Amino acid sequence: MNQAPPDTTAASAVTTVADWLNAYPTVATALALTAMILLAWLMDVVAKQRILAAISLVVKRTKFAWDDELLEHRVFERFGRLVPALVIYFGIPVVPGVGPEAEAFIRHVAAAFMVAVVVLAIGALLTAVNDIYERFEMAAHRPIKGYLQVSKIAVYVLGAVVVLATLMNRSPLIFLSGIGAMTAVLMLVFKDTLLSLVASIQLMSNDMVRVGDWIEMPKYNADGDVIDIALHTVKIQNWDNTITTVPTSKFIEDSFKNWRGMSESGGRRIKRSIWIDKGTIRFLSDEEITRFKRFALLRDYIEQKQKELRDYNEALGGEPGDVNMRRLTNIGTFRAYILNYLKNHPKIHQEKTLMVRQLAPTPHGIPLEVYVFTNDTAWSVYEGIQADIFEHVMALVPEFGLRLFQNPTGADFKKVFSSETPAGA
């Protein structure tokens, strides 16, 4: 059986190329470096267009929310950047003609790049962890954003130390010991960060501020809802939709008002007065008492009050019309009407403090103060309830023979002067 002669053409060609490369080592090194770079680029493309695309497809089909956050914050993408660096790190020793010093330098650069990529990936991971945590209800009460920001700073600092140590081929402990010697300088540089960290811990541990709380800080013209609590700042969206940024440490140094307690209690306080002209206060006549008895909100009060006054006057033994006799007054009856009106109001919280009291007389008249709580804490609803109550109360003042006090206006002076002007003058 005849055998085919061996193909010496391919072997001779390989030998020729090898001899040629041996004759031109620089060209061989350049070609090997080019091949390695092309391989690194190809692996980077494969990692992005194939592996990451497959991961994205799987993540979008799962029912979990945490993997969506990891994808959105590019955690997988940043870890994928390790692939070309690994190719260069393990491929450079295979390249012929590269000296030991150049090889060590390239490997150090690749290793430093990989450390930087891992640090950035960890930073993105911590950001994703915060977004995942904020999906839970407890995040509003115990935010962890400040702690994660401190962790990111620590990771970045350690990452920078390791990168420098890798590039300089030194132990990271040398740099860390140098940082220890520069503690005083670092404390000065990171003073605001340290103060903010302490303030964040106190705010969270004492549950002083939550996202969504209504905060008032007049010193900083802040009056609105807290929309973000970070390590260094707290953002407050004011009611005019502007945003005030307050340093976190100021919540420990300065006073502020948190309306959360009001919202959680289910009632918001109304504490407002109207001023009654003292010159209009008097006793009620029999006709007025009879008329007020027809008021559903005053019927029981007048009957009970008349019995109380009759018993008192009989015990006193005075004559009818005697100044010592107690009688119903228009301001007292009006105060009783307001109280009964509030007790029957559907928007007033009946289980909290509810009273109408008379305060000390002032140069502006006698204040009648309404002190109640609404059963709806929404701001717009609260203002509507308050306006409705006082519109009704002020409109009824003349029914009781009373008059509201207010400072004279131009129209009042004009009326006075026009009445004093002689006819035909």
Secondary structure, DSSP 8 states (H G I E B T S, - for coil): -------HHHHHHHHHHHHHHHH-HHHHHHHHHHHHHHHHHHHHHHIIIIIHHHHHHHHHHSS-SHHHHHHHTTHHHHHHTHHHHHHHHHHGGGSTT--HHHHHHHHHHHHHHHHHHHHHHHHHHHHHHHHHHTTSGGGGTS--HHHHHHHHHHHHHHHHHHHHHHHTT--HHHHHHHHHHTHHHHHHHTHHHHHHHHHHHHHHHTT---TT-EEEEGGGTEEEEEEEE-SSEEEEEETTS-EEEEETTHHHHS--EETHHHHHHT-EEEEEEEEE-GGG--B--HHHHHHHTTSTTTHHHHHHHHHHHHHHHHHHT--TT-TTS---BHHHHHHHHHHHHHHT-TTB-TTS--EEEE---BTTBEEEEEEEEES---HHHHHHHHHHHHHHHHHHGGGGT--B-----HHHHHHHHHHHS-TT-
